[in-house]
Amino acid sequence: MIDGDRINEVLQTLSKNKLRTTLTAFGVFWGIFMLMVMLGSGNGLQNGVTRSFGGSATNAVYMWTQKTTIPYKGLPRGRQFNFEEDDIQAIKDNVPELDVLAPSAQLGGYRGENNVSRGTKTGPFVVRGDFPDNRFIQTFKITSGRYINDYDIKEKRKICIIASRVQEVLFAKDENPLGQYIQVNGTYFKVVGTLTTEKSGEDAEEKMQTIYIPFTTFQQAFNWGGKIGWFSLTAKPQYPASLVEDKIKKLLAQRHKISPDDPYAIGSWNSQKEFAKIQGLFSGISLLVWVVGIGTLLAGVIGVSNIMLIIVKERTREIGVRRALGATPASIISQIVMESILLTSMAGYFGMLAGVFLMEGINMAIAGQDTGMFYQPGVQLDIVLKALGILVVCGALAGIIPARKAISISPVDALRYE
């Protein structure tokens, strides 16, 4: 039975040799502290990498054209081709696993920038033509106004949505951009919305200085014809993105007379595959952290067990007297185990607090800063509770061997012990 007198007796026993108790407790403290730090840092890395996917569907596939590398049907290698508007309906008709298809185009090509002006203010920005469904693949945070809709596409409206960096350069700080006009290559577009991205890093910088125009308006204003720059797409939830990717690649290869053995003519990037690789990597890192952390913690617990063996040896006569006065083996075991649990738990508790506070301090220090692949380090409450449970179990295990040794000596022999 646990009561105040029992706990007070345990504390008095542990305090008899303060240096020994402190050094033993430090081993447990350091083990759980390092476990918290490693787990928190691992979470920070995982959050940073996951954040880089923010603002995009994790099952998205992007496809674009490249030069052919294999001659096919009388056509030479090195041929450049383009996706066409007719491909859109062909894909929708032949790939039932497809969920969202969003054709896009960019003025000046990949990473191309164009001078955009408003009055006396000018800046180089990315100008894109998009369909409304793009918002389901590359999700935005609309800060004011709206995004492209179906009527904009049908009526080829000269409207645009600007990202936050565009707004900062072309408009005054307190100026409302909605309803204002900006000029791109001699054509005026009315601003109907502003947005920001949830991404981070280099990709976020590009998205923050992008201007979005209805795709049909883009084609007409910039003499784009029927060309498609690239396709962004997602698979239905019950299908892997790789299945849709393969089917669309085969379909487009047939439509554009590309050899089925040409692996480079149609470029693609499958975010689902990349996300799965990253999740697998961090699962491995998490497992490694737990193995190393628990190994360090066990080293401290073994130290506790060794110290408890020494304490039992020092108290052999005391244990003999208690046994002679009628103390049961269970009471002897419970006291020694309690001493071990208390020592382990107290040291571990303070180590846990130190680790959590360190992670929270780092989190507060980097809040609001672009730290790239390190974001919001910390340890979840359920992990802390699991670690606390491990501490209690380890403390009990550390006391069992010394406790069994204590009751293995007969009371007579214990009383004779010098």
Secondary structure, DSSP 8 states (H G I E B T S, - for coil): ---HHHHHHHHHHHHTTHHHHHHHHHHHHHHHHHHHHHHHHHHHHHHHHHHHTTTS-TTEEEEEE----S-BTTB-TT----EEHHHHHHHHHH-TTEEEEEEEEETTSTT--EEEEETTEEEEEEEEEE-GGGGGTS--EEEEE----HHHHHHT--EEEEEHHHHHHHS-TT---TT-EEEETTEEEEEEEEEE-S--SHHHHHHHTEEEEEHHHHHHHTT-TTEE-EEEEEE-TTS-HHHHHHHHHHHHHHHTT--TT-SSSEEEEEHHHHHHHHHHHHHHHHHHHHHHHHHHHHHHHHHHHHHHHHHHHHTHHHHHHHHHTT--HHHHHHHHHHHHHHHHHHHHHHHHHHHHHHHHHHHHHTTTS--SS-------HHHHHHHHHHHHHHHHHHHHHHHHHHHHS-HHHHHH--
